Amino acid sequence: MKKKIAIVFGGKSAEHEVSMNSARNICNAIDKNKFEILYIGVSKQGSWYEFSNANVFDTYKALNDQELKEADLITLISYQEKPYIFSFKTQEKRAIDCAFPIIHGTMGEDGTLQGFFRILNLPFVGCGVLSASVGMDKEYMKRLMTESGIANSAYMILKKSVPANYHEIVKKLGSPFFIKPANAGSSVGVHKIKSAEDFDPKLKDAFQYDLKVIAEEFIDGREVECSVLGLNQSPKASLPGELIVKHEFYSYEAKYLDPNGAEIVIPAKLTDEQVKEIQNLAIKTFQSLNCDGLTRVDFFVRKDGRVFVNEINTLPGFTKISMYPKMWEASGLKYSDLITELVQLAFEKHQLDNQIKMSF
């Protein structure tokens, strides 16, 4: 009997449209001989809907309540420790076996959705509550990496309630430097600061997405990424890939709006020793942050050969240009088989969690 897999997409974050694109690709690639797909969309206002088929991705670029008045409004519930979809229209509940959340950013990638699934006793793809939350917050991500001996860039924390001084930042981090919202992805609100005149308006923009902004040292190096897959005790790393960015940096525009914004080279042109170092660092970062399922770890490789971890992404994109599935394909794992493995890992992790619960 096919397992019922809910692909959960959309959400309230600034990455809503990216999530829709990722979900489309997953729904196209998932093995429909093994899994029955349930299309669960979360609107920009936070309402949950079920759609009957993949036409949702052609009909809507984004989900808004005012356009979804005829859609099936639903919620997820737990009854006798089993998860169900409950329809407000039919007043019926239907069993669900596993969730594949592909909501990037806040209210999806930051541990909140993962906590909801844990309450429902619903297996789900990807990192758990703690690792999702820490991986989303760049300050605590960097603190844990530093404590684990993982080289990363110098940084300062800027808060909306405390005036920031451009010259103090330059004194500590040098010039230019980057600012980015502490809890956002897809390069939303990220700016390269070259002068005092740049600073105030771009900081104001970054604060639109979070009350906390991270100022980060600029590291001049190649941008290399590596995919990690597995449970925390036994992860594996893909061949690394490289982004050759045609813009000044890998901005939202370069990622999603300009088809020529970056050249992707997979596998990256690195020595065997560099590949091994990056793979080992990717696994170390994955394990240090208590991750499970999937992550993408991003690096800078300087001209002198030193490798720095830029950040970890606990719910990487699955769009047509996304590096995570492309690096696994280059490593010999097909897109469809990757999705199958991620779902199987979700069931394995859920079983382990429940064994621990039953032991008390």
C-alpha positions, 0 to 999 in steps of 0.5 A, a space after each residue: 500500500 502506498 504511503 501518503 506523503 504530504 508535500 507542505 509548501 508556501 508559508 508566511 516567509 519572504 521565501 514563499 514563491 521559492 517554496 512553491 517552485 521547490 514543491 513543484 519539482 519534488 512533486 514532479 520527481 517523487 516516485 508515484 509507484 511508491 507514494 501517494 502525494 497530498 498537496 498541502 499549501 500554506 497561504 501567506 496569511 498562514 491558512 492551510 489548504 489541500 489541493 487535488 493535484 499539481 495544477 496548484 503550481 500552474 494556477 498560483 504563483 503564490 497562495 493568498 486567502 482572498 484567492 482561495 475561497 473555494 479551496 479546501 481549508 484544512 488543518 492537521 490533527 492528532 487522534 489517538 496518537 495518529 496524524 490526520 488531515 481534517 477538512 472543514 468542508 467535509 468534516 472528515 479526517 483522513 490518515 497521513 503517513 509522512 510530511 515533506 515540508 518544503 517551506 523555506 525561511 521563518 515558520 517553516 525552516 526554523 523549528 516551528 513547523 517541525 515542533 508542530 509535526 512532533 506534537 502530531 506524532 507525524 514523521 517528517 523529512 529533514 532536521 528536528 526542532 533544535 537543529 532547524 532552529 539553530 541552523 536558521 539563526 545565524 548567530 547561534 549557528 556560528 557560536 556552535 560552529 566556533 565551539 566545535 572548532 569549525 572555521 567561519 567568518 568573524 561577525 557582530 550582532 546588530 539589533 534594531 533597538 540599539 544604534 549601530 556604528 559603521 566605523 566600529 564595525 569596520 574596525 572589527 570586521 574590515 571593509 567591505 563587510 556583509 549584513 544579513 538578517 539573522 533568520 532568513 534565507 535565499 539571500 533575502 535582505 543581504 547587502 555588501 556594505 562598502 561605505 558609510 553612505 551604503 550602511 544606513 539604508 541597507 541596514 534598514 532594509 535588512 531589519 525589515 526581515 528580522 529584529 536581529 542582523 548579523 554583520 559579517 567579515 567579507 572573505 574573498 574566496 571561491 563559493 563551494 557547497 556540499 550536500 549532506 544526507 542521512 541520520 546524525 550518526 551516519 551521514 554522507 556527503 556529496 561531491 562539492 559544487 561551485 558557484 561562479 557568481 556573475 553579480 557582485 555576490 550571490 544575491 536574491 536577484 542572482 539566484 532567482 531573477 537573473 538566469 545568467 546570475 551564476 554558473 554552476 560547476 558540479 563537481 567543483 574543480 578541486 584537488 582530491 585533498 580539498 574535496 575530502 576536507 570539504 566533505 569532512 567539514 560538511 559532515 562535522 558541521 551537520 553533526 555538530 548542529 545535531 542535524 538529521 535528514 538533509 542539509 547543504 553546507 556552504 563554504 569559502 575556499 580562499 586562494 591560500 587554500 584555507 576553507 571556511 564554513 559560510 553557513 548551513 542550510 537545513 532545508 535547501 531549495 529543490 528548484 531547477 537551479 538548486 544545488 542540493 539535488 544537483 550535487 547528489 545527481 553528480 554523486 550518482 543519486 538520482 533526483 527521484 531516489 534522493 526523495 525516496 531516501 529522504 522519506 525513508 530517513 523520516 520514518 527511521 528517525 521517527 521510529 528512533 524518537 518513538 523508541 526513546 519515548 517508549 523507554 520512559 
